[in-house]
């Protein structure tokens, strides 16, 4: 490693190779672009491990929604495993119940009368708000409901609820879908997430699992970039003027510098604040308003034969176990015809539960999850492979009450610097992250075209 700084020039530099950065770079593929990624792999929170016919998503679980992400999956002809007819379940007191019918859930599960009353109160508060959040955002009533939910804590759904079972279920749902506690987050995002949980997954647009895992797409996008993608190359600082950007970074050869006309910054909020010391105060405050959910994930490849009780479930909520949810990735491959042997399961714990697990060793986490998974499905005894552990301290962005008020700031570029990330849109998701990356790239292309037109116009003084 040398001490001299090596310099490069590019039209555009993209900082961060998660799905937002990869989609931005893909949109700019016909331009002179360099992508810097601090880690040794592209994809960010998208990570999959594979074994034979099966895969486990160790980060983002599903694809859903509309827009650039779905278009990219179709463009690259990635087979989508169907989740048609699959269900979400709740395991409580040793009994598993389908959650797509909230009232059937209360009747069929093993709960006391007070537990049913508590769950009914929670469910009615969530389901009463969901239709308004699904309305056009410009609708006056939708705006009023959203503003009210943005200003209050998600823990409002527990107001007056004395049932410990109902409270445990809400905390489990918040942990598994957002990686935080109800008291930490504003109600809007929580209600949307819970509305998805309490509805039929078939109603969620493009709700699917790409065969081979979500990493199938990020691997393709990264490969297409070739040597324009620089791994193990963390950005150290980003400075800008009206005319361009200078990015200081490190790689295996030592310090580097890239001078570019434009930059797209697609990294988590705390990293942005660290590497962009010149952020105006309103941007710094907006980034500081963003918090991230945290998770511990353990994936297991399984070795069972014949049909199993969990085959038709894509997710099972487990509020009374050491993990809060089990996701069944093999559900996407279960259809008509003989069932292939084996499977793939991922156990998730989020929020305060993850915080406590962070203090344990990987072997201790695997031991706890293994014991509880066998308690959930005793027929898995002796049929679980070695657990694959991931500790995610920064995953889903969320906001405290009132925190989203600063969000519009982060949708505006800083001169030649454009921002991308799922924190920019209403419901943070893989689809939103991809959409933000493409949008930032389109803004860059428009600005480059505009500046080129100005430069070539002889009527404009040079």
DRENDO-1510 file (C-alpha; in Angstrom, 1 decimal, always signed):
<recs>
REC; n; res; u; v; w
REC; 1; UNK; +0.0; +0.0; +0.0 .
REC; 2; UNK; +1.4; +3.4; -1.0 .
REC; 3; UNK; +0.8; +6.7; +0.7 .
REC; 4; UNK; +0.2; +8.6; -2.6 .
REC; 5; UNK; -3.4; +9.5; -3.5 .
REC; 6; UNK; -4.4; +8.0; -6.8 .
REC; 7; UNK; -6.9; +10.1; -8.7 .
REC; 8; UNK; -9.7; +9.2; -11.1 .
REC; 9; UNK; -12.2; +11.2; -13.1 .
REC; 10; UNK; -15.8; +10.2; -13.9 .
REC; 11; UNK; -19.0; +11.7; -15.1 .
REC; 12; UNK; -20.9; +10.2; -12.1 .
REC; 13; UNK; -19.8; +8.6; -8.9 .
REC; 14; UNK; -22.3; +6.4; -6.9 .
REC; 15; UNK; -21.5; +5.9; -3.3 .
REC; 16; UNK; -23.1; +2.7; -1.9 .
REC; 17; UNK; -23.9; -0.5; -3.8 .
REC; 18; UNK; -27.1; -1.6; -2.0 .
REC; 19; UNK; -30.2; -2.0; -4.2 .
REC; 20; UNK; -30.6; +1.8; -4.5 .
REC; 21; UNK; -27.0; +2.4; -5.6 .
REC; 22; UNK; -27.1; -0.6; -8.0 .
REC; 23; UNK; -30.3; +0.6; -9.6 .
REC; 24; UNK; -28.9; +4.1; -9.9 .
REC; 25; UNK; -25.7; +2.7; -11.6 .
REC; 26; UNK; -27.8; +0.4; -13.8 .
REC; 27; UNK; -29.8; +3.4; -15.0 .
REC; 28; UNK; -26.5; +5.2; -15.7 .
REC; 29; UNK; -24.9; +2.2; -17.4 .
REC; 30; UNK; -24.4; +4.1; -20.7 .
REC; 31; UNK; -22.5; +6.9; -18.9 .
REC; 32; UNK; -19.0; +7.1; -17.3 .
REC; 33; UNK; -19.9; +5.9; -13.8 .
REC; 34; UNK; -17.9; +4.5; -10.9 .
REC; 35; UNK; -19.6; +2.8; -7.9 .
REC; 36; UNK; -17.9; +2.8; -4.5 .
REC; 37; UNK; -18.9; +0.1; -1.9 .
REC; 38; UNK; -17.4; -0.1; +1.5 .
REC; 39; UNK; -18.2; -3.9; +2.0 .
REC; 40; UNK; -16.7; -6.8; +0.2 .
REC; 41; UNK; -19.9; -7.6; -1.6 .
REC; 42; UNK; -22.6; -5.6; -3.3 .
REC; 43; UNK; -26.3; -5.8; -2.3 .
REC; 44; UNK; -26.3; -4.1; +1.1 .
REC; 45; UNK; -29.2; -5.6; +3.2 .
REC; 46; UNK; -30.0; -8.0; +0.3 .
REC; 47; UNK; -28.2; -11.3; +1.0 .
REC; 48; UNK; -29.1; -14.9; +0.2 .
REC; 49; UNK; -27.4; -18.2; +0.8 .
REC; 50; UNK; -28.1; -21.2; -1.4 .
REC; 51; UNK; -28.0; -24.9; -1.0 .
REC; 52; UNK; -29.3; -27.2; -3.8 .
REC; 53; UNK; -32.8; -26.3; -4.8 .
REC; 54; UNK; -33.3; -23.9; -1.9 .
REC; 55; UNK; -32.2; -20.5; -0.7 .
REC; 56; UNK; -32.5; -18.4; +2.4 .
REC; 57; UNK; -32.8; -14.6; +2.4 .
REC; 58; UNK; -30.8; -13.4; +5.4 .
REC; 59; UNK; -31.7; -9.8; +4.9 .
REC; 60; UNK; -34.7; -8.4; +3.0 .
REC; 61; UNK; -37.3; -11.2; +2.9 .
REC; 62; UNK; -39.7; -10.6; +0.0 .
REC; 63; UNK; -40.2; -8.5; -3.1 .
REC; 64; UNK; -43.4; -6.6; -3.4 .
REC; 65; UNK; -44.9; -3.4; -4.9 .
REC; 66; UNK; -44.5; -1.9; -8.3 .
REC; 67; UNK; -41.9; +0.0; -10.2 .
REC; 68; UNK; -38.2; -0.4; -11.1 .
REC; 69; UNK; -37.5; -3.4; -8.9 .
REC; 70; UNK; -40.2; -5.5; -10.5 .
REC; 71; UNK; -39.3; -4.2; -14.0 .
REC; 72; UNK; -35.6; -5.2; -13.4 .
REC; 73; UNK; -36.6; -8.7; -12.2 .
REC; 74; UNK; -38.7; -9.1; -15.4 .
REC; 75; UNK; -36.0; -7.6; -17.7 .
REC; 76; UNK; -33.4; -10.0; -16.4 .
REC; 77; UNK; -35.9; -12.9; -16.7 .
REC; 78; UNK; -35.5; -13.9; -13.1 .
REC; 79; UNK; -38.1; -16.6; -12.2 .
REC; 80; UNK; -40.5; -15.5; -9.5 .
REC; 81; UNK; -41.5; -18.2; -7.1 .
REC; 82; UNK; -45.2; -18.0; -6.6 .
REC; 83; UNK; -46.8; -17.3; -3.2 .
REC; 84; UNK; -50.3; -17.7; -4.5 .
REC; 85; UNK; -52.5; -19.5; -2.0 .
REC; 86; UNK; -49.8; -19.2; +0.7 .
REC; 87; UNK; -50.7; -17.9; +4.2 .
REC; 88; UNK; -49.4; -16.1; +7.3 .
REC; 89; UNK; -50.0; -17.8; +10.7 .
REC; 90; UNK; -49.8; -17.0; +14.4 .
REC; 91; UNK; -48.4; -19.6; +16.8 .
REC; 92; UNK; -49.8; -19.1; +20.3 .
REC; 93; UNK; -50.0; -21.4; +23.3 .
REC; 94; UNK; -48.9; -24.3; +21.0 .
REC; 95; UNK; -51.6; -23.8; +18.4 .
REC; 96; UNK; -51.1; -22.3; +14.9 .
REC; 97; UNK; -53.8; -20.2; +13.3 .
REC; 98; UNK; -54.2; -18.4; +10.0 .
REC; 99; UNK; -54.1; -14.6; +10.5 .
REC; 100; UNK; -55.8; -13.5; +7.3 .
REC; 101; UNK; -59.1; -13.5; +9.2 .
REC; 102; UNK; -58.6; -11.4; +12.3 .
REC; 103; UNK; -61.9; -12.4; +13.9 .
REC; 104; UNK; -61.4; -16.1; +13.1 .
REC; 105; UNK; -57.9; -15.7; +14.7 .
REC; 106; UNK; -59.5; -14.6; +17.9 .
REC; 107; UNK; -62.0; -17.4; +18.0 .
REC; 108; UNK; -59.7; -20.3; +17.0 .
REC; 109; UNK; -56.6; -19.4; +19.0 .
REC; 110; UNK; -56.1; -20.4; +22.6 .
REC; 111; UNK; -56.7; -17.0; +24.3 .
REC; 112; UNK; -58.6; -16.0; +27.4 .
REC; 113; UNK; -61.6; -13.7; +27.1 .
REC; 114; UNK; -59.5; -10.7; +28.1 .
REC; 115; UNK; -56.9; -11.6; +25.6 .
REC; 116; UNK; -59.5; -11.7; +22.9 .
REC; 117; UNK; -60.8; -8.3; +24.0 .
REC; 118; UNK; -57.3; -6.8; +24.0 .
REC; 119; UNK; -56.5; -8.2; +20.5 .
REC; 120; UNK; -59.9; -7.0; +19.2 .
REC; 121; UNK; -59.1; -3.5; +20.4 .
REC; 122; UNK; -55.6; -3.6; +18.7 .
REC; 123; UNK; -56.9; -5.1; +15.5 .
REC; 124; UNK; -59.8; -2.6; +15.2 .
REC; 125; UNK; -57.5; +0.4; +15.7 .
REC; 126; UNK; -55.1; -0.9; +13.0 .
REC; 127; UNK; -57.7; -1.9; +10.5 .
REC; 128; UNK; -59.7; +1.3; +10.9 .
REC; 129; UNK; -56.8; +3.3; +9.7 .
REC; 130; UNK; -55.6; +1.2; +6.8 .
REC; 131; UNK; -58.3; +2.2; +4.3 .
REC; 132; UNK; -57.4; +5.9; +4.7 .
REC; 133; UNK; -53.7; +5.2; +4.2 .
REC; 134; UNK; -54.6; +3.4; +1.0 .
REC; 135; UNK; -56.4; +6.4; -0.4 .
REC; 136; UNK; -54.7; +8.9; -2.8 .
REC; 137; UNK; -52.2; +10.9; -0.6 .
REC; 138; UNK; -53.8; +14.1; -1.8 .
REC; 139; UNK; -57.2; +13.1; -0.4 .
REC; 140; UNK; -58.1; +15.6; +2.3 .
REC; 141; UNK; -59.3; +12.9; +4.8 .
REC; 142; UNK; -56.3; +10.7; +4.0 .
REC; 143; UNK; -54.0; +13.6; +4.7 .
REC; 144; UNK; -55.6; +14.3; +8.1 .
REC; 145; UNK; -55.5; +10.7; +9.2 .
REC; 146; UNK; -51.9; +10.4; +8.1 .
REC; 147; UNK; -50.9; +13.6; +9.9 .
REC; 148; UNK; -52.5; +12.3; +13.1 .
REC; 149; UNK; -50.7; +8.9; +12.8 .
REC; 150; UNK; -47.4; +10.6; +12.0 .
REC; 151; UNK; -47.7; +12.7; +15.2 .
REC; 152; UNK; -48.5; +9.8; +17.6 .
REC; 153; UNK; -46.5; +6.8; +18.8 .
REC; 154; UNK; -47.5; +3.3; +17.5 .
REC; 155; UNK; -48.0; +2.3; +21.1 .
REC; 156; UNK; -51.4; +4.0; +20.9 .
REC; 157; UNK; -52.8; +0.7; +19.7 .
REC; 158; UNK; -52.1; -0.7; +23.2 .
REC; 159; UNK; -53.9; +2.1; +25.0 .
REC; 160; UNK; -56.1; +0.6; +27.7 .
REC; 161; UNK; -55.1; -3.0; +26.7 .
REC; 162; UNK; -54.3; -5.0; +29.8 .
REC; 163; UNK; -53.8; -8.4; +28.1 .
REC; 164; UNK; -50.1; -9.4; +28.3 .
REC; 165; UNK; -50.7; -11.7; +25.4 .
REC; 166; UNK; -52.1; -8.9; +23.2 .
REC; 167; UNK; -49.2; -6.6; +24.2 .
REC; 168; UNK; -46.6; -9.4; +23.5 .
REC; 169; UNK; -48.2; -9.9; +20.1 .
REC; 170; UNK; -48.0; -6.2; +19.1 .
REC; 171; UNK; -44.4; -6.0; +20.3 .
REC; 172; UNK; -43.6; -9.2; +18.3 .
REC; 173; UNK; -45.2; -7.8; +15.2 .
REC; 174; UNK; -43.4; -4.5; +15.5 .
REC; 175; UNK; -40.1; -6.3; +16.0 .
REC; 176; UNK; -40.5; -8.7; +13.1 .
REC; 177; UNK; -41.7; -6.2; +10.5 .
REC; 178; UNK; -39.8; -3.0; +11.6 .
REC; 179; UNK; -37.1; -4.1; +13.9 .
REC; 180; UNK; -38.2; -1.7; +16.7 .
REC; 181; UNK; -40.5; -1.3; +19.6 .
REC; 182; UNK; -44.0; +0.4; +19.3 .
REC; 183; UNK; -42.9; +3.3; +21.5 .
REC; 184; UNK; -40.0; +4.1; +19.2 .
REC; 185; UNK; -41.9; +4.6; +16.0 .
REC; 186; UNK; -44.6; +6.9; +14.7 .
REC; 187; UNK; -47.9; +5.1; +14.1 .
REC; 188; UNK; -48.1; +5.5; +10.3 .
REC; 189; UNK; -45.5; +3.0; +9.2 .
REC; 190; UNK; -46.5; +0.6; +12.0 .
REC; 191; UNK; -50.1; +0.6; +10.9 .
REC; 192; UNK; -49.2; +0.0; +7.2 .
REC; 193; UNK; -46.9; -2.9; +8.2 .
REC; 194; UNK; -49.5; -4.4; +10.5 .
REC; 195; UNK; -52.2; -3.9; +7.9 .
REC; 196; UNK; -50.1; -6.1; +5.6 .
REC; 197; UNK; -49.8; -8.7; +8.3 .
REC; 198; UNK; -53.5; -8.8; +9.0 .
REC; 199; UNK; -54.5; -9.1; +5.4 .
REC; 200; UNK; -54.3; -11.7; +2.6 .
REC; 201; UNK; -50.8; -11.7; +1.2 .
REC; 202; UNK; -52.4; -12.3; -2.3 .
REC; 203; UNK; -53.7; -8.7; -2.1 .
REC; 204; UNK; -50.1; -7.3; -1.9 .
REC; 205; UNK; -49.0; -6.4; -5.5 .
REC; 206; UNK; -46.2; -8.6; -6.8 .
REC; 207; UNK; -45.7; -10.3; -3.5 .
REC; 208; UNK; -43.2; -13.0; -4.4 .
REC; 209; UNK; -39.8; -14.6; -3.8 .
REC; 210; UNK; -37.3; -14.6; -6.7 .
REC; 211; UNK; -36.0; -18.1; -7.2 .
REC; 212; UNK; -32.4; -18.3; -5.9 .
REC; 213; UNK; -33.2; -15.5; -3.4 .
REC; 214; UNK; -33.3; -11.7; -3.6 .
REC; 215; UNK; -29.5; -11.6; -4.1 .
REC; 216; UNK; -30.1; -13.1; -7.6 .
REC; 217; UNK; -30.9; -9.6; -8.9 .
REC; 218; UNK; -28.2; -7.8; -7.1 .
REC; 219; UNK; -25.6; -10.3; -8.3 .
REC; 220; UNK; -26.7; -9.6; -11.9 .
REC; 221; UNK; -26.7; -5.9; -11.5 .
REC; 222; UNK; -23.2; -6.0; -9.9 .
REC; 223; UNK; -21.8; -8.3; -12.6 .
REC; 224; UNK; -23.1; -5.9; -15.3 .
REC; 225; UNK; -21.1; -3.1; -13.8 .
REC; 226; UNK; -17.9; -5.1; -14.1 .
REC; 227; UNK; -14.8; -3.1; -12.9 .
REC; 228; UNK; -16.8; +0.1; -12.6 .
REC; 229; UNK; -17.9; -1.4; -9.2 .
REC; 230; UNK; -15.2; -0.9; -6.6 .
REC; 231; UNK; -15.7; -3.2; -3.5 .
REC; 232; UNK; -13.8; -2.7; -0.2 .
REC; 233; UNK; -13.6; +1.0; -1.1 .
REC; 234; UNK; -15.3; +3.1; +1.6 .
REC; 235; UNK; -15.9; +6.8; +0.9 .
REC; 236; UNK; -14.2; +8.9; +3.5 .
REC; 237; UNK; -15.5; +12.4; +2.5 .
REC; 238; UNK; -17.7; +14.1; -0.2 .
REC; 239; UNK; -17.3; +17.7; -1.0 .
REC; 240; UNK; -19.1; +19.6; -3.7 .
REC; 241; UNK; -19.4; +22.9; -5.5 .
REC; 242; UNK; -21.9; +24.1; -8.1 .
REC; 243; UNK; -19.7; +22.5; -10.8 .
REC; 244; UNK; -18.8; +19.1; -9.4 .
REC; 245; UNK; -18.0; +16.7; -6.7 .
REC; 246; UNK; -14.8; +15.4; -5.1 .
REC; 247; UNK; -15.0; +12.0; -3.3 .
REC; 248; UNK; -12.1; +10.8; -1.1 .
REC; 249; UNK; -12.0; +7.1; -0.5 .
REC; 250; UNK; -9.8; +4.2; +0.5 .
REC; 251; UNK; -9.1; +0.9; -1.3 .
REC; 252; UNK; -6.5; -1.8; -1.3 .
REC; 253; UNK; -4.0; +0.6; -3.0 .
REC; 254; UNK; -4.4; +3.3; -0.4 .
REC; 255; UNK; -6.1; +6.6; -0.5 .
REC; 256; UNK; -8.0; +7.6; -3.7 .
REC; 257; UNK; -9.8; +10.6; -5.0 .
REC; 258; UNK; -12.6; +10.8; -7.7 .
REC; 259; UNK; -13.5; +14.0; -9.4 .
REC; 260; UNK; -17.0; +13.8; -10.9 .
REC; 261; UNK; -19.6; +16.0; -12.4 .
REC; 262; UNK; -22.4; +14.4; -10.3 .
REC; 263; UNK; -22.7; +12.1; -7.3 .
REC; 264; UNK; -25.5; +9.8; -6.0 .
REC; 265; UNK; -25.2; +9.0; -2.3 .
REC; 266; UNK; -27.0; +5.8; -1.5 .
REC; 267; UNK; -25.8; +4.9; +2.0 .
REC; 268; UNK; -27.6; +4.9; +5.5 .
REC; 269; UNK; -28.3; +8.2; +7.1 .
REC; 270; UNK; -25.6; +8.0; +9.8 .
REC; 271; UNK; -23.0; +7.2; +7.2 .
REC; 272; UNK; -24.2; +10.3; +5.1 .
REC; 273; UNK; -23.7; +12.5; +8.1 .
REC; 274; UNK; -20.2; +11.1; +8.7 .
REC; 275; UNK; -18.9; +11.5; +5.1 .
REC; 276; UNK; -20.6; +14.7; +4.2 .
REC; 277; UNK; -19.4; +17.2; +6.8 .
REC; 278; UNK; -20.7; +20.1; +4.6 .
REC; 279; UNK; -24.4; +19.1; +5.0 .
REC; 280; UNK; -26.6; +22.2; +5.5 .
REC; 281; UNK; -28.3; +22.1; +9.0 .
REC; 282; UNK; -31.7; +21.2; +7.6 .
REC; 283; UNK; -30.3; +18.1; +5.9 .
REC; 284; UNK; -28.3; +17.1; +8.9 .
REC; 285; UNK; -31.4; +17.4; +11.1 .
REC; 286; UNK; -33.5; +15.4; +8.6 .
REC; 287; UNK; -30.9; +12.6; +8.5 .
REC; 288; UNK; -30.6; +12.6; +12.3 .
REC; 289; UNK; -34.4; +12.1; +12.5 .
REC; 290; UNK; -34.0; +8.7; +10.8 .
REC; 291; UNK; -33.6; +5.6; +13.0 .
REC; 292; UNK; -33.1; +2.0; +11.9 .
REC; 293; UNK; -34.6; -1.2; +13.0 .
REC; 294; UNK; -32.3; -4.0; +14.1 .
REC; 295; UNK; -32.5; -7.8; +13.7 .
REC; 296; UNK; -30.9; -11.1; +14.4 .
REC; 297; UNK; -31.5; -13.7; +11.7 .
REC; 298; UNK; -30.7; -17.4; +11.8 .
REC; 299; UNK; -31.3; -19.4; +8.6 .
REC; 300; UNK; -31.6; -23.2; +8.5 .
REC; 301; UNK; -31.6; -25.6; +5.6 .
REC; 302; UNK; -33.8; -28.6; +6.5 .
REC; 303; UNK; -33.7; -32.3; +5.6 .
REC; 304; UNK; -37.2; -33.6; +5.8 .
REC; 305; UNK; -39.2; -35.7; +3.4 .
REC; 306; UNK; -42.8; -35.5; +2.4 .
REC; 307; UNK; -45.5; -32.8; +3.0 .
REC; 308; UNK; -45.1; -30.8; +6.1 .
REC; 309; UNK; -47.4; -28.6; +8.3 .
REC; 310; UNK; -45.6; -25.4; +7.4 .
REC; 311; UNK; -45.5; -25.9; +3.6 .
REC; 312; UNK; -48.4; -23.5; +2.9 .
REC; 313; UNK; -47.2; -20.7; +5.2 .
REC; 314; UNK; -44.8; -18.0; +4.1 .
REC; 315; UNK; -44.5; -16.7; +7.6 .
REC; 316; UNK; -45.5; -17.7; +11.1 .
REC; 317; UNK; -45.5; -15.1; +13.9 .
REC; 318; UNK; -44.1; -16.6; +17.2 .
REC; 319; UNK; -44.5; -14.0; +20.0 .
REC; 320; UNK; -43.8; -16.5; +22.8 .
REC; 321; UNK; -40.5; -17.8; +21.4 .
REC; 322; UNK; -36.9; -16.5; +21.3 .
REC; 323; UNK; -37.5; -15.4; +17.7 .
REC; 324; UNK; -40.6; -13.4; +16.7 .
REC; 325; UNK; -41.2; -14.9; +13.2 .
REC; 326; UNK; -40.3; -17.8; +11.0 .
REC; 327; UNK; -40.2; -17.3; +7.3 .
REC; 328; UNK; -40.5; -20.3; +4.9 .
REC; 329; UNK; -38.6; -19.5; +1.7 .
REC; 330; UNK; -39.4; -22.9; +0.3 .
REC; 331; UNK; -43.1; -22.0; +0.2 .
REC; 332; UNK; -42.4; -20.3; -3.2 .
REC; 333; UNK; -41.5; -23.8; -4.6 .
REC; 334; UNK; -44.4; -25.7; -3.2 .
REC; 335; UNK; -47.0; -26.3; -5.9 .
REC; 336; UNK; -48.8; -29.1; -7.6 .
REC; 337; UNK; -46.9; -32.3; -7.9 .
REC; 338; UNK; -44.5; -34.2; -5.7 .
REC; 339; UNK; -42.9; -32.2; -2.9 .
REC; 340; UNK; -39.1; -32.0; -3.2 .
REC; 341; UNK; -37.2; -33.2; +0.0 .
REC; 342; UNK; -35.7; -30.5; +2.3 .
REC; 343; UNK; -36.5; -26.9; +2.8 .
REC; 344; UNK; -35.3; -23.5; +4.0 .
REC; 345; UNK; -36.4; -21.6; +7.0 .
REC; 346; UNK; -35.3; -18.2; +8.5 .
REC; 347; UNK; -36.0; -17.2; +12.1 .
REC; 348; UNK; -36.1; -13.4; +12.8 .
REC; 349; UNK; -35.9; -11.4; +16.1 .
REC; 350; UNK; -36.1; -7.6; +16.1 .
REC; 351; UNK; -36.2; -4.6; +18.3 .
REC; 352; UNK; -35.5; -5.1; +22.0 .
REC; 353; UNK; -35.3; -8.8; +21.6 .
REC; 354; UNK; -32.5; -8.4; +19.0 .
REC; 355; UNK; -30.8; -6.0; +21.4 .
REC; 356; UNK; -30.6; -8.7; +24.0 .
REC; 357; UNK; -29.5; -11.3; +21.5 .
REC; 358; UNK; -26.6; -9.1; +20.3 .
REC; 359; UNK; -25.0; -9.8; +23.7 .
REC; 360; UNK; -24.8; -13.6; +23.0 .
REC; 361; UNK; -22.4; -15.6; +20.9 .
REC; 362; UNK; -23.5; -17.0; +17.5 .
REC; 363; UNK; -23.6; -20.5; +19.0 .
REC; 364; UNK; -25.8; -19.4; +21.9 .
REC; 365; UNK; -28.2; -17.7; +19.5 .
REC; 366; UNK; -28.4; -20.8; +17.2 .
REC; 367; UNK; -29.0; -23.1; +20.3 .
REC; 368; UNK; -31.9; -21.0; +21.5 .
REC; 369; UNK; -33.5; -20.7; +18.0 .
REC; 370; UNK; -33.0; -24.4; +17.3 .
REC; 371; UNK; -34.7; -25.4; +20.6 .
REC; 372; UNK; -37.7; -23.1; +19.9 .
REC; 373; UNK; -38.0; -24.1; +16.2 .
REC; 374; UNK; -38.2; -27.7; +17.3 .
REC; 375; UNK; -40.7; -26.7; +20.0 .
REC; 376; UNK; -42.8; -25.1; +17.2 .
REC; 377; UNK; -42.4; -28.1; +14.9 .
REC; 378; UNK; -41.2; -31.2; +16.8 .
REC; 379; UNK; -40.9; -33.1; +13.5 .
REC; 380; UNK; -37.8; -31.0; +12.7 .
REC; 381; UNK; -35.9; -32.7; +15.5 .
REC; 382; UNK; -32.6; -33.9; +13.9 .
REC; 383; UNK; -33.5; -32.4; +10.5 .
REC; 384; UNK; -32.1; -28.9; +10.9 .
REC; 385; UNK; -28.8; -28.0; +9.2 .
REC; 386; UNK; -26.2; -25.7; +10.7 .
REC; 387; UNK; -27.6; -22.3; +11.6 .
REC; 388; UNK; -26.4; -19.3; +9.6 .
REC; 389; UNK; -26.4; -16.2; +11.8 .
REC; 390; UNK; -26.6; -12.6; +10.7 .
REC; 391; UNK; -26.6; -9.6; +13.1 .
REC; 392; UNK; -28.2; -6.5; +11.5 .
REC; 393; UNK; -27.9; -3.4; +13.5 .
REC; 394; UNK; -29.3; -1.1; +10.8 .
REC; 395; UNK; -32.0; -2.3; +8.5 .
REC; 396; UNK; -35.5; -0.8; +8.1 .
REC; 397; UNK; -35.6; +3.0; +8.6 .
REC; 398; UNK; -38.3; +4.4; +10.9 .
REC; 399; UNK; -39.2; +7.7; +12.5 .
REC; 400; UNK; -40.2; +8.8; +15.9 .
REC; 401; UNK; -43.5; +10.8; +16.2 .
REC; 402; UNK; -43.1; +14.0; +14.2 .
REC; 403; UNK; -39.8; +12.8; +12.7 .
REC; 404; UNK; -41.2; +12.4; +9.2 .
REC; 405; UNK; -41.9; +16.2; +8.9 .
REC; 406; UNK; -38.3; +16.7; +7.7 .
REC; 407; UNK; -38.5; +14.0; +5.1 .
REC; 408; UNK; -39.3; +16.2; +2.1 .
REC; 409; UNK; -35.8; +17.8; +2.6 .
REC; 410; UNK; -34.1; +14.6; +1.7 .
REC; 411; UNK; -35.9; +14.4; -1.6 .
REC; 412; UNK; -34.1; +17.4; -2.9 .
REC; 413; UNK; -30.6; +17.3; -4.3 .
REC; 414; UNK; -27.7; +19.3; -2.9 .
REC; 415; UNK; -26.4; +20.9; -6.1 .
REC; 416; UNK; -24.6; +18.1; -8.0 .
REC; 417; UNK; -25.1; +15.6; -5.1 .
REC; 418; UNK; -28.3; +13.5; -5.3 .
REC; 419; UNK; -29.6; +11.3; -2.5 .
REC; 420; UNK; -31.1; +7.8; -2.8 .
REC; 421; UNK; -32.5; +5.4; -0.2 .
REC; 422; UNK; -35.7; +3.8; +1.0 .
REC; 423; UNK; -36.0; +6.6; +3.6 .
REC; 424; UNK; -37.2; +8.9; +0.9 .
REC; 425; UNK; -40.5; +7.2; +0.3 .
REC; 426; UNK; -43.6; +6.5; +2.3 .
REC; 427; UNK; -43.2; +2.9; +3.1 .
REC; 428; UNK; -39.6; +1.8; +3.3 .
REC; 429; UNK; -39.1; -1.4; +1.3 .
REC; 430; UNK; -36.8; -3.0; -1.2 .
REC; 431; UNK; -39.1; -1.7; -4.0 .
REC; 432; UNK; -38.8; +1.9; -2.6 .
REC; 433; UNK; -35.0; +1.7; -2.4 .
REC; 434; UNK; -34.8; +0.6; -6.0 .
REC; 435; UNK; -37.3; +3.3; -7.1 .
REC; 436; UNK; -35.2; +6.0; -5.2 .
REC; 437; UNK; -32.0; +4.9; -7.0 .
REC; 438; UNK; -33.6; +5.0; -10.4 .
REC; 439; UNK; -35.2; +8.4; -9.7 .
REC; 440; UNK; -31.9; +9.9; -8.5 .
REC; 441; UNK; -30.2; +8.6; -11.7 .
REC; 442; UNK; -32.9; +10.1; -13.9 .
REC; 443; UNK; -32.4; +13.4; -12.2 .
REC; 444; UNK; -28.7; +13.2; -12.8 .
REC; 445; UNK; -29.2; +12.4; -16.5 .
REC; 446; UNK; -31.6; +15.4; -16.8 .
REC; 447; UNK; -29.1; +17.7; -15.1 .
REC; 448; UNK; -26.2; +16.5; -17.3 .
REC; 449; UNK; -28.3; +17.0; -20.4 .
REC; 450; UNK; -29.4; +20.4; -19.3 .
REC; 451; UNK; -25.8; +21.5; -18.5 .
REC; 452; UNK; -24.6; +20.1; -21.8 .
REC; 453; UNK; -27.3; +22.0; -23.7 .
REC; 454; UNK; -26.3; +25.2; -21.9 .
REC; 455; UNK; -22.6; +24.7; -22.7 .
REC; 456; UNK; -23.3; +24.1; -26.4 .
REC; 457; UNK; -25.7; +27.1; -26.8 .
REC; 458; UNK; -23.7; +29.9; -28.5 .
REC; 459; UNK; -26.2; +32.5; -27.3 .
REC; 460; UNK; -25.2; +31.9; -23.7 .
REC; 461; UNK; -22.0; +33.6; -22.6 .
REC; 462; UNK; -19.2; +31.3; -21.6 .
</recs>
